[in-house]
Amino acid sequence: MIDQILKGFPIVVEFPVAWGEMDSQKHVNNVVYFRYMENARIAYYDRIGAWQMMEETGIGTVLASSDCRYRIPLTYPDTLSVGAKVVSIEADRFTMEYRVVSHRLGKLAAEGKGVLVAYDFREDRKTVLPEALVRNMEALEATVGEN
């Protein structure tokens, strides 16, 4: 079931829900879902060599927007699988989609999206995406089939 929900996502990270992530309503606080998605995005960046490229060129990304659609509440104890994939690439930005899946419930808990803009940290300005980064994203996305 979880594999089917995350079909088409080249990056899937797994981790436990921590007790301290719950709030007074006895479910995982809404802000924590953004951290889950960030963890998947960072794993994606690791796979495409984004950190090395940023160190070499000074070009990285900044998060321009982020959203989350909550489907079911998460609680402790649980284990999550969080998928990340790039769904569109433009000259200076790309859009990622995320899915957060509960192992205990076997269901989709949340869906999210983030727009990442290329940024030249040495020049302190927006820039175009490096071709090598785009190629690496396209190659990673090509490793999975269609949803």
PAMI-222751 format. One record per atom (N, C-alpha, C): residue number from 0; residue in one letter; chain; atom name; x, y, z. Coordinates in nm, 4 decimals. Example, Ala and Ser with C-alpha at 12.3 -4.5 7.8 and 13.67 -1.06 7.14 Angstrom:
<vodos>
VODO,pos,code,unit,site,X,Y,Z
VODO,0,a,A,N,1.3190,-0.5690,0.7800
VODO,0,a,A,CA,1.2300,-0.4500,0.7800
VODO,0,a,A,C,1.3200,-0.3300,0.7800
VODO,1,s,A,N,1.2850,-0.2250,0.7080
VODO,1,s,A,CA,1.3670,-0.1060,0.7140
VODO,1,s,A,C,1.2900,0.0030,0.7870
</vodos>
This chain:
<vodos>
VODO,pos,code,unit,site,X,Y,Z
VODO,0,m,A,N,0.0822,-0.1194,0.0000
VODO,0,m,A,CA,0.0000,0.0000,0.0000
VODO,0,m,A,C,0.0870,0.1265,0.0000
VODO,1,i,A,N,0.1853,0.1338,0.0869
VODO,1,i,A,CA,0.2718,0.2513,0.0952
VODO,1,i,A,C,0.3496,0.2689,-0.0345
VODO,2,d,A,N,0.3998,0.1582,-0.0889
VODO,2,d,A,CA,0.4723,0.1656,-0.2161
VODO,2,d,A,C,0.3844,0.2214,-0.3268
VODO,3,q,A,N,0.2586,0.1846,-0.3268
VODO,3,q,A,CA,0.1667,0.2341,-0.4303
VODO,3,q,A,C,0.1435,0.3841,-0.4150
VODO,4,i,A,N,0.1290,0.4309,-0.2911
VODO,4,i,A,CA,0.1062,0.5740,-0.2659
VODO,4,i,A,C,0.2273,0.6559,-0.3096
VODO,5,l,A,N,0.3467,0.5974,-0.2955
VODO,5,l,A,CA,0.4700,0.6691,-0.3283
VODO,5,l,A,C,0.5285,0.6309,-0.4640
VODO,6,k,A,N,0.4506,0.5608,-0.5448
VODO,6,k,A,CA,0.4956,0.5249,-0.6789
VODO,6,k,A,C,0.5260,0.6523,-0.7583
VODO,7,g,A,N,0.6398,0.6530,-0.8267
VODO,7,g,A,CA,0.6785,0.7687,-0.9053
VODO,7,g,A,C,0.7631,0.8693,-0.8294
VODO,8,f,A,N,0.7901,0.8447,-0.7023
VODO,8,f,A,CA,0.8747,0.9332,-0.6223
VODO,8,f,A,C,1.0145,0.8730,-0.6135
VODO,9,p,A,N,1.1146,0.9396,-0.6729
VODO,9,p,A,CA,1.2498,0.8820,-0.6721
VODO,9,p,A,C,1.3181,0.8882,-0.5367
VODO,10,i,A,N,1.2726,0.9757,-0.4506
VODO,10,i,A,CA,1.3300,0.9869,-0.3163
VODO,10,i,A,C,1.2216,0.9575,-0.2146
VODO,11,v,A,N,1.2503,0.8626,-0.1252
VODO,11,v,A,CA,1.1611,0.8318,-0.0140
VODO,11,v,A,C,1.2489,0.8186,0.1101
VODO,12,v,A,N,1.2178,0.8993,0.2114
VODO,12,v,A,CA,1.2884,0.8901,0.3388
VODO,12,v,A,C,1.1907,0.8370,0.4426
VODO,13,e,A,N,1.2438,0.7679,0.5407
VODO,13,e,A,CA,1.1606,0.7061,0.6431
VODO,13,e,A,C,1.2134,0.7455,0.7801
VODO,14,f,A,N,1.1238,0.7806,0.8704
VODO,14,f,A,CA,1.1642,0.8116,1.0069
VODO,14,f,A,C,1.0442,0.8021,1.1003
VODO,15,p,A,N,1.0726,0.7882,1.2314
VODO,15,p,A,CA,0.9641,0.7765,1.3287
VODO,15,p,A,C,0.9059,0.9130,1.3637
VODO,16,v,A,N,0.7787,0.9113,1.4030
VODO,16,v,A,CA,0.7173,1.0300,1.4617
VODO,16,v,A,C,0.7722,1.0406,1.6040
VODO,17,a,A,N,0.8196,1.1580,1.6405
VODO,17,a,A,CA,0.8708,1.1808,1.7758
VODO,17,a,A,C,0.7566,1.2280,1.8666
VODO,18,w,A,N,0.7605,1.1864,1.9912
VODO,18,w,A,CA,0.6597,1.2258,2.0889
VODO,18,w,A,C,0.6470,1.3783,2.0954
VODO,19,g,A,N,0.7591,1.4482,2.0914
VODO,19,g,A,CA,0.7612,1.5936,2.1036
VODO,19,g,A,C,0.7060,1.6677,1.9831
VODO,20,e,A,N,0.6716,1.5970,1.8750
VODO,20,e,A,CA,0.6130,1.6619,1.7571
VODO,20,e,A,C,0.4616,1.6818,1.7706
VODO,21,m,A,N,0.4045,1.6216,1.8751
VODO,21,m,A,CA,0.2603,1.6351,1.8953
VODO,21,m,A,C,0.2313,1.7637,1.9724
VODO,22,d,A,N,0.1094,1.8157,1.9534
VODO,22,d,A,CA,0.0700,1.9392,2.0207
VODO,22,d,A,C,-0.0415,1.9120,2.1213
VODO,23,s,A,N,-0.1021,2.0155,2.1724
VODO,23,s,A,CA,-0.2052,2.0000,2.2761
VODO,23,s,A,C,-0.3313,1.9306,2.2241
VODO,24,q,A,N,-0.3483,1.9239,2.0928
VODO,24,q,A,CA,-0.4615,1.8514,2.0361
VODO,24,q,A,C,-0.4305,1.7020,2.0175
VODO,25,k,A,N,-0.3137,1.6607,2.0665
VODO,25,k,A,CA,-0.2715,1.5201,2.0685
VODO,25,k,A,C,-0.2506,1.4609,1.9297
VODO,26,h,A,N,-0.2075,1.5466,1.8356
VODO,26,h,A,CA,-0.1651,1.4988,1.7042
VODO,26,h,A,C,-0.0428,1.5807,1.6624
VODO,27,v,A,N,0.0272,1.5351,1.5596
VODO,27,v,A,CA,0.1468,1.6047,1.5131
VODO,27,v,A,C,0.1071,1.7455,1.4699
VODO,28,n,A,N,0.1816,1.8441,1.5189
VODO,28,n,A,CA,0.1545,1.9839,1.4882
VODO,28,n,A,C,0.1719,2.0107,1.3394
VODO,29,n,A,N,0.0894,2.0989,1.2850
VODO,29,n,A,CA,0.0911,2.1267,1.1412
VODO,29,n,A,C,0.2269,2.1741,1.0905
VODO,30,v,A,N,0.3012,2.2474,1.1693
VODO,30,v,A,CA,0.4315,2.2991,1.1266
VODO,30,v,A,C,0.5317,2.1859,1.1014
VODO,31,v,A,N,0.5181,2.0766,1.1743
VODO,31,v,A,CA,0.6128,1.9650,1.1648
VODO,31,v,A,C,0.6085,1.8998,1.0269
VODO,32,y,A,N,0.4947,1.9012,0.9619
VODO,32,y,A,CA,0.4827,1.8427,0.8283
VODO,32,y,A,C,0.5800,1.9103,0.7311
VODO,33,f,A,N,0.6005,2.0406,0.7484
VODO,33,f,A,CA,0.6951,2.1126,0.6624
VODO,33,f,A,C,0.8381,2.0644,0.6866
VODO,34,r,A,N,0.8688,2.0267,0.8093
VODO,34,r,A,CA,1.0004,1.9695,0.8386
VODO,34,r,A,C,1.0145,1.8324,0.7728
VODO,35,y,A,N,0.9087,1.7534,0.7742
VODO,35,y,A,CA,0.9125,1.6236,0.7064
VODO,35,y,A,C,0.9435,1.6432,0.5579
VODO,36,m,A,N,0.8740,1.7391,0.4959
VODO,36,m,A,CA,0.8956,1.7649,0.3530
VODO,36,m,A,C,1.0367,1.8197,0.3286
VODO,37,e,A,N,1.0839,1.9035,0.4193
VODO,37,e,A,CA,1.2201,1.9558,0.4061
VODO,37,e,A,C,1.3230,1.8429,0.4110
VODO,38,n,A,N,1.3038,1.7473,0.4999
VODO,38,n,A,CA,1.3958,1.6337,0.5088
VODO,38,n,A,C,1.4005,1.5559,0.3780
VODO,39,a,A,N,1.2852,1.5389,0.3141
VODO,39,a,A,CA,1.2821,1.4699,0.1847
VODO,39,a,A,C,1.3516,1.5543,0.0777
VODO,40,r,A,N,1.3308,1.6849,0.0803
VODO,40,r,A,CA,1.3968,1.7743,-0.0164
VODO,40,r,A,C,1.5491,1.7684,0.0003
VODO,41,i,A,N,1.5969,1.7669,0.1218
VODO,41,i,A,CA,1.7409,1.7603,0.1471
VODO,41,i,A,C,1.7978,1.6282,0.0959
VODO,42,a,A,N,1.7255,1.5190,0.1150
VODO,42,a,A,CA,1.7701,1.3893,0.0617
VODO,42,a,A,C,1.7750,1.3948,-0.0909
VODO,43,y,A,N,1.6785,1.4625,-0.1515
VODO,43,y,A,CA,1.6771,1.4797,-0.2973
VODO,43,y,A,C,1.8017,1.5573,-0.3396
VODO,44,y,A,N,1.8306,1.6663,-0.2709
VODO,44,y,A,CA,1.9493,1.7476,-0.3018
VODO,44,y,A,C,2.0777,1.6662,-0.2892
VODO,45,d,A,N,2.0822,1.5803,-0.1874
VODO,45,d,A,CA,2.1999,1.4926,-0.1718
VODO,45,d,A,C,2.2199,1.4075,-0.2961
VODO,46,r,A,N,2.1107,1.3525,-0.3485
VODO,46,r,A,CA,2.1183,1.2627,-0.4639
VODO,46,r,A,C,2.1570,1.3332,-0.5934
VODO,47,i,A,N,2.1197,1.4602,-0.6079
VODO,47,i,A,CA,2.1500,1.5305,-0.7340
VODO,47,i,A,C,2.2777,1.6128,-0.7268
VODO,48,g,A,N,2.3489,1.6049,-0.6145
VODO,48,g,A,CA,2.4752,1.6775,-0.6024
VODO,48,g,A,C,2.4598,1.8272,-0.5848
VODO,49,a,A,N,2.3479,1.8725,-0.5329
VODO,49,a,A,CA,2.3207,2.0158,-0.5197
VODO,49,a,A,C,2.4175,2.0843,-0.4233
VODO,50,w,A,N,2.4560,2.0161,-0.3169
VODO,50,w,A,CA,2.5442,2.0791,-0.2173
VODO,50,w,A,C,2.6826,2.1023,-0.2752
VODO,51,q,A,N,2.7359,2.0028,-0.3435
VODO,51,q,A,CA,2.8682,2.0168,-0.4056
VODO,51,q,A,C,2.8654,2.1275,-0.5109
VODO,52,m,A,N,2.7591,2.1304,-0.5898
VODO,52,m,A,CA,2.7460,2.2326,-0.6933
VODO,52,m,A,C,2.7403,2.3722,-0.6311
VODO,53,m,A,N,2.6692,2.3840,-0.5192
VODO,53,m,A,CA,2.6594,2.5133,-0.4532
VODO,53,m,A,C,2.7949,2.5580,-0.3999
VODO,54,e,A,N,2.8701,2.4637,-0.3459
VODO,54,e,A,CA,3.0031,2.4974,-0.2958
VODO,54,e,A,C,3.0954,2.5425,-0.4089
VODO,55,e,A,N,3.0841,2.4768,-0.5240
VODO,55,e,A,CA,3.1707,2.5093,-0.6376
VODO,55,e,A,C,3.1305,2.6381,-0.7090
VODO,56,t,A,N,2.9987,2.6629,-0.7216
VODO,56,t,A,CA,2.9516,2.7755,-0.8031
VODO,56,t,A,C,2.8909,2.8901,-0.7234
VODO,57,g,A,N,2.8518,2.8634,-0.5995
VODO,57,g,A,CA,2.7808,2.9637,-0.5207
VODO,57,g,A,C,2.6329,2.9686,-0.5517
VODO,58,i,A,N,2.5874,2.8818,-0.6434
VODO,58,i,A,CA,2.4462,2.8815,-0.6823
VODO,58,i,A,C,2.3735,2.7676,-0.6117
VODO,59,g,A,N,2.2682,2.8055,-0.5421
VODO,59,g,A,CA,2.1839,2.7092,-0.4732
VODO,59,g,A,C,2.0393,2.7442,-0.4985
VODO,60,t,A,N,1.9534,2.7147,-0.4037
VODO,60,t,A,CA,1.8118,2.7475,-0.4178
VODO,60,t,A,C,1.7591,2.8095,-0.2891
VODO,61,v,A,N,1.6535,2.8855,-0.3045
VODO,61,v,A,CA,1.5774,2.9352,-0.1902
VODO,61,v,A,C,1.4322,2.8925,-0.2103
VODO,62,l,A,N,1.3661,2.8664,-0.1007
VODO,62,l,A,CA,1.2264,2.8252,-0.1056
VODO,62,l,A,C,1.1397,2.9492,-0.1251
VODO,63,a,A,N,1.0706,2.9562,-0.2385
VODO,63,a,A,CA,0.9857,3.0713,-0.2699
VODO,63,a,A,C,0.8452,3.0546,-0.2133
VODO,64,s,A,N,0.7950,2.9314,-0.2153
VODO,64,s,A,CA,0.6629,2.9052,-0.1588
VODO,64,s,A,C,0.6525,2.7586,-0.1197
VODO,65,s,A,N,0.5630,2.7333,-0.0269
VODO,65,s,A,CA,0.5429,2.5976,0.0213
VODO,65,s,A,C,0.3994,2.5846,0.0692
VODO,66,d,A,N,0.3383,2.4700,0.0397
VODO,66,d,A,CA,0.2038,2.4471,0.0911
VODO,66,d,A,C,0.1869,2.3020,0.1305
VODO,67,c,A,N,0.0844,2.2772,0.2090
VODO,67,c,A,CA,0.0577,2.1425,0.2574
VODO,67,c,A,C,-0.0925,2.1211,0.2664
VODO,68,r,A,N,-0.1360,2.0063,0.2187
VODO,68,r,A,CA,-0.2761,1.9649,0.2291
VODO,68,r,A,C,-0.2787,1.8476,0.3256
VODO,69,y,A,N,-0.3367,1.8706,0.4430
VODO,69,y,A,CA,-0.3419,1.7683,0.5473
VODO,69,y,A,C,-0.4579,1.6743,0.5202
VODO,70,r,A,N,-0.4307,1.5446,0.5193
VODO,70,r,A,CA,-0.5338,1.4453,0.4886
VODO,70,r,A,C,-0.5854,1.3740,0.6139
VODO,71,i,A,N,-0.4928,1.3284,0.6991
VODO,71,i,A,CA,-0.5298,1.2621,0.8247
VODO,71,i,A,C,-0.4309,1.3051,0.9324
VODO,72,p,A,N,-0.4738,1.3083,1.0579
VODO,72,p,A,CA,-0.3806,1.3452,1.1648
VODO,72,p,A,C,-0.2831,1.2321,1.1940
VODO,73,l,A,N,-0.1615,1.2712,1.2263
VODO,73,l,A,CA,-0.0584,1.1756,1.2668
VODO,73,l,A,C,-0.0416,1.1817,1.4175
VODO,74,t,A,N,-0.0095,1.0679,1.4777
VODO,74,t,A,CA,0.0145,1.0628,1.6215
VODO,74,t,A,C,0.1326,0.9706,1.6502
VODO,75,y,A,N,0.1865,0.9857,1.7689
VODO,75,y,A,CA,0.2906,0.8958,1.8186
VODO,75,y,A,C,0.2204,0.7748,1.8774
VODO,76,p,A,N,0.2713,0.6551,1.8571
VODO,76,p,A,CA,0.3871,0.6165,1.7760
VODO,76,p,A,C,0.3465,0.5897,1.6319
VODO,77,d,A,N,0.4373,0.6168,1.5419
VODO,77,d,A,CA,0.4158,0.5887,1.3997
VODO,77,d,A,C,0.5508,0.6000,1.3299
VODO,78,t,A,N,0.5578,0.5456,1.2132
VODO,78,t,A,CA,0.6724,0.5633,1.1244
VODO,78,t,A,C,0.6176,0.6218,0.9955
VODO,79,l,A,N,0.6926,0.7128,0.9372
VODO,79,l,A,CA,0.6493,0.7802,0.8158
VODO,79,l,A,C,0.7423,0.7515,0.7001
VODO,80,s,A,N,0.6868,0.7483,0.5816
VODO,80,s,A,CA,0.7648,0.7528,0.4581
VODO,80,s,A,C,0.7254,0.8822,0.3899
VODO,81,v,A,N,0.8253,0.9594,0.3489
VODO,81,v,A,CA,0.8006,1.0876,0.2848
VODO,81,v,A,C,0.8698,1.0864,0.1494
VODO,82,g,A,N,0.7910,1.1063,0.0434
VODO,82,g,A,CA,0.8435,1.1065,-0.0918
VODO,82,g,A,C,0.8614,1.2474,-0.1444
VODO,83,a,A,N,0.9617,1.2632,-0.2327
VODO,83,a,A,CA,0.9863,1.3918,-0.2990
VODO,83,a,A,C,1.0142,1.3669,-0.4457
VODO,84,k,A,N,0.9592,1.4551,-0.5296
VODO,84,k,A,CA,0.9875,1.4484,-0.6728
VODO,84,k,A,C,0.9731,1.5882,-0.7327
VODO,85,v,A,N,1.0420,1.6089,-0.8437
VODO,85,v,A,CA,1.0320,1.7345,-0.9177
VODO,85,v,A,C,0.9268,1.7149,-1.0259
VODO,86,v,A,N,0.8299,1.8074,-1.0308
VODO,86,v,A,CA,0.7206,1.7939,-1.1267
VODO,86,v,A,C,0.7267,1.8965,-1.2394
VODO,87,s,A,N,0.8048,2.0027,-1.2216
VODO,87,s,A,CA,0.8234,2.0975,-1.3315
VODO,87,s,A,C,0.9540,2.1740,-1.3108
VODO,88,i,A,N,1.0168,2.2063,-1.4227
VODO,88,i,A,CA,1.1424,2.2809,-1.4224
VODO,88,i,A,C,1.1280,2.3976,-1.5186
VODO,89,e,A,N,1.1591,2.5167,-1.4709
VODO,89,e,A,CA,1.1609,2.6368,-1.5536
VODO,89,e,A,C,1.3035,2.6904,-1.5532
VODO,90,a,A,N,1.3271,2.7997,-1.6225
VODO,90,a,A,CA,1.4631,2.8535,-1.6374
VODO,90,a,A,C,1.5278,2.8857,-1.5037
VODO,91,d,A,N,1.4514,2.9419,-1.4110
VODO,91,d,A,CA,1.5099,2.9869,-1.2848
VODO,91,d,A,C,1.4500,2.9203,-1.1616
VODO,92,r,A,N,1.3649,2.8182,-1.1814
VODO,92,r,A,CA,1.2975,2.7564,-1.0674
VODO,92,r,A,C,1.2483,2.6167,-1.1012
VODO,93,f,A,N,1.2140,2.5423,-0.9981
VODO,93,f,A,CA,1.1497,2.4131,-1.0171
VODO,93,f,A,C,1.0500,2.3911,-0.9038
VODO,94,t,A,N,0.9551,2.3013,-0.9297
VODO,94,t,A,CA,0.8515,2.2705,-0.8323
VODO,94,t,A,C,0.8665,2.1260,-0.7886
VODO,95,m,A,N,0.8625,2.1057,-0.6566
VODO,95,m,A,CA,0.8680,1.9722,-0.5988
VODO,95,m,A,C,0.7324,1.9384,-0.5386
VODO,96,e,A,N,0.6983,1.8111,-0.5454
VODO,96,e,A,CA,0.5808,1.7605,-0.4754
VODO,96,e,A,C,0.6265,1.6606,-0.3711
VODO,97,y,A,N,0.5491,1.6534,-0.2623
VODO,97,y,A,CA,0.5806,1.5650,-0.1504
VODO,97,y,A,C,0.4560,1.4872,-0.1098
VODO,98,r,A,N,0.4781,1.3686,-0.0573
VODO,98,r,A,CA,0.3712,1.2905,0.0059
VODO,98,r,A,C,0.4241,1.2369,0.1381
VODO,99,v,A,N,0.3412,1.2481,0.2413
VODO,99,v,A,CA,0.3729,1.1973,0.3745
VODO,99,v,A,C,0.2772,1.0816,0.4010
VODO,100,v,A,N,0.3332,0.9629,0.4278
VODO,100,v,A,CA,0.2520,0.8423,0.4424
VODO,100,v,A,C,0.2737,0.7802,0.5800
VODO,101,s,A,N,0.1649,0.7486,0.6469
VODO,101,s,A,CA,0.1681,0.6830,0.7781
VODO,101,s,A,C,0.1785,0.5328,0.7604
VODO,102,h,A,N,0.2775,0.4709,0.8247
VODO,102,h,A,CA,0.2890,0.3248,0.8220
VODO,102,h,A,C,0.1814,0.2613,0.9089
VODO,103,r,A,N,0.1558,0.3197,1.0264
VODO,103,r,A,CA,0.0587,0.2621,1.1188
VODO,103,r,A,C,-0.0807,0.2574,1.0574
VODO,104,l,A,N,-0.1168,0.3646,0.9858
VODO,104,l,A,CA,-0.2499,0.3721,0.9264
VODO,104,l,A,C,-0.2531,0.3213,0.7816
VODO,105,g,A,N,-0.1349,0.3145,0.7177
VODO,105,g,A,CA,-0.1285,0.2709,0.5780
VODO,105,g,A,C,-0.1964,0.3671,0.4834
VODO,106,k,A,N,-0.1921,0.4973,0.5173
VODO,106,k,A,CA,-0.2632,0.5975,0.4379
VODO,106,k,A,C,-0.1778,0.7208,0.4133
VODO,107,l,A,N,-0.2191,0.7961,0.3112
VODO,107,l,A,CA,-0.1605,0.9260,0.2834
VODO,107,l,A,C,-0.2030,1.0220,0.3932
VODO,108,a,A,N,-0.1055,1.0833,0.4608
VODO,108,a,A,CA,-0.1358,1.1758,0.5698
VODO,108,a,A,C,-0.1349,1.3204,0.5229
VODO,109,a,A,N,-0.0503,1.3509,0.4231
VODO,109,a,A,CA,-0.0415,1.4891,0.3742
VODO,109,a,A,C,0.0240,1.4913,0.2373
VODO,110,e,A,N,-0.0076,1.5961,0.1625
VODO,110,e,A,CA,0.0556,1.6223,0.0334
VODO,110,e,A,C,0.1048,1.7660,0.0361
VODO,111,g,A,N,0.2218,1.7896,-0.0240
VODO,111,g,A,CA,0.2736,1.9249,-0.0255
VODO,111,g,A,C,0.3395,1.9591,-0.1565
VODO,112,k,A,N,0.3707,2.0869,-0.1677
VODO,112,k,A,CA,0.4366,2.1372,-0.2868
VODO,112,k,A,C,0.5297,2.2498,-0.2443
VODO,113,g,A,N,0.6421,2.2609,-0.3136
VODO,113,g,A,CA,0.7341,2.3708,-0.2883
VODO,113,g,A,C,0.7924,2.4220,-0.4185
VODO,114,v,A,N,0.8076,2.5527,-0.4295
VODO,114,v,A,CA,0.8724,2.6135,-0.5448
VODO,114,v,A,C,1.0097,2.6613,-0.4988
VODO,115,l,A,N,1.1139,2.6143,-0.5681
VODO,115,l,A,CA,1.2523,2.6473,-0.5348
VODO,115,l,A,C,1.3110,2.7329,-0.6456
VODO,116,v,A,N,1.3659,2.8468,-0.6087
VODO,116,v,A,CA,1.4210,2.9415,-0.7045
VODO,116,v,A,C,1.5729,2.9381,-0.6964
VODO,117,a,A,N,1.6379,2.9387,-0.8134
VODO,117,a,A,CA,1.7847,2.9401,-0.8186
VODO,117,a,A,C,1.8348,3.0739,-0.7649
VODO,118,y,A,N,1.9386,3.0666,-0.6820
VODO,118,y,A,CA,1.9912,3.1883,-0.6189
VODO,118,y,A,C,2.1429,3.1829,-0.6172
VODO,119,d,A,N,2.2037,3.2916,-0.6617
VODO,119,d,A,CA,2.3494,3.3052,-0.6601
VODO,119,d,A,C,2.3869,3.3724,-0.5281
VODO,120,f,A,N,2.4378,3.2931,-0.4352
VODO,120,f,A,CA,2.4700,3.3447,-0.3024
VODO,120,f,A,C,2.5940,3.4334,-0.3025
VODO,121,r,A,N,2.6789,3.4218,-0.4017
VODO,121,r,A,CA,2.7966,3.5088,-0.4118
VODO,121,r,A,C,2.7584,3.6476,-0.4622
VODO,122,e,A,N,2.6612,3.6508,-0.5527
VODO,122,e,A,CA,2.6161,3.7785,-0.6111
VODO,122,e,A,C,2.4920,3.8332,-0.5391
VODO,123,d,A,N,2.4337,3.7521,-0.4514
VODO,123,d,A,CA,2.3150,3.7909,-0.3747
VODO,123,d,A,C,2.1980,3.8297,-0.4653
VODO,124,r,A,N,2.1682,3.7380,-0.5615
VODO,124,r,A,CA,2.0582,3.7653,-0.6544
VODO,124,r,A,C,2.0062,3.6354,-0.7135
VODO,125,k,A,N,1.8837,3.6445,-0.7646
VODO,125,k,A,CA,1.8235,3.5314,-0.8355
VODO,125,k,A,C,1.9023,3.5062,-0.9632
VODO,126,t,A,N,1.9040,3.3813,-1.0084
VODO,126,t,A,CA,1.9774,3.3466,-1.1292
VODO,126,t,A,C,1.9061,3.2320,-1.2008
VODO,127,v,A,N,1.9646,3.1826,-1.3084
VODO,127,v,A,CA,1.9082,3.0670,-1.3783
VODO,127,v,A,C,1.9603,2.9391,-1.3139
VODO,128,l,A,N,1.8851,2.8330,-1.3308
VODO,128,l,A,CA,1.9288,2.7025,-1.2798
VODO,128,l,A,C,2.0502,2.6550,-1.3592
VODO,129,p,A,N,2.1543,2.6067,-1.2926
VODO,129,p,A,CA,2.2673,2.5501,-1.3658
VODO,129,p,A,C,2.2235,2.4292,-1.4487
VODO,130,e,A,N,2.2737,2.4206,-1.5711
VODO,130,e,A,CA,2.2377,2.3094,-1.6596
VODO,130,e,A,C,2.2679,2.1742,-1.5965
VODO,131,a,A,N,2.3797,2.1654,-1.5270
VODO,131,a,A,CA,2.4168,2.0382,-1.4640
VODO,131,a,A,C,2.3135,1.9961,-1.3589
VODO,132,l,A,N,2.2611,2.0910,-1.2849
VODO,132,l,A,CA,2.1592,2.0604,-1.1850
VODO,132,l,A,C,2.0314,2.0110,-1.2521
VODO,133,v,A,N,1.9923,2.0769,-1.3595
VODO,133,v,A,CA,1.8737,2.0355,-1.4339
VODO,133,v,A,C,1.8934,1.8938,-1.4886
VODO,134,r,A,N,2.0090,1.8661,-1.5458
VODO,134,r,A,CA,2.0370,1.7299,-1.5978
VODO,134,r,A,C,2.0288,1.6272,-1.4863
VODO,135,n,A,N,2.0834,1.6597,-1.3690
VODO,135,n,A,CA,2.0807,1.5654,-1.2565
VODO,135,n,A,C,1.9376,1.5394,-1.2083
VODO,136,m,A,N,1.8558,1.6440,-1.2057
VODO,136,m,A,CA,1.7155,1.6251,-1.1671
VODO,136,m,A,C,1.6430,1.5385,-1.2697
VODO,137,e,A,N,1.6623,1.5681,-1.3967
VODO,137,e,A,CA,1.5968,1.4898,-1.5018
VODO,137,e,A,C,1.6412,1.3439,-1.4992
VODO,138,a,A,N,1.7685,1.3211,-1.4729
VODO,138,a,A,CA,1.8185,1.1837,-1.4659
VODO,138,a,A,C,1.7581,1.1091,-1.3469
VODO,139,l,A,N,1.7485,1.1760,-1.2332
VODO,139,l,A,CA,1.6895,1.1115,-1.1160
VODO,139,l,A,C,1.5420,1.0818,-1.1397
VODO,140,e,A,N,1.4706,1.1769,-1.1957
VODO,140,e,A,CA,1.3268,1.1559,-1.2224
VODO,140,e,A,C,1.3049,1.0429,-1.3234
VODO,141,a,A,N,1.3985,1.0252,-1.4151
VODO,141,a,A,CA,1.3864,0.9193,-1.5159
VODO,141,a,A,C,1.4011,0.7790,-1.4567
VODO,142,t,A,N,1.4474,0.7694,-1.3314
VODO,142,t,A,CA,1.4672,0.6383,-1.2692
VODO,142,t,A,C,1.3368,0.5759,-1.2216
VODO,143,v,A,N,1.2274,0.6537,-1.2226
VODO,143,v,A,CA,1.0982,0.6006,-1.1766
VODO,143,v,A,C,0.9959,0.6072,-1.2889
VODO,144,g,A,N,0.8980,0.5212,-1.2832
VODO,144,g,A,CA,0.7941,0.5200,-1.3857
VODO,144,g,A,C,0.6887,0.6253,-1.3584
VODO,145,e,A,N,0.5945,0.6337,-1.4458
VODO,145,e,A,CA,0.4825,0.7256,-1.4308
VODO,145,e,A,C,0.3950,0.6808,-1.3144
VODO,146,n,A,N,0.3292,0.7786,-1.2505
VODO,146,n,A,CA,0.2343,0.7463,-1.1430
VODO,146,n,A,C,0.1145,0.6740,-1.1957
</vodos>
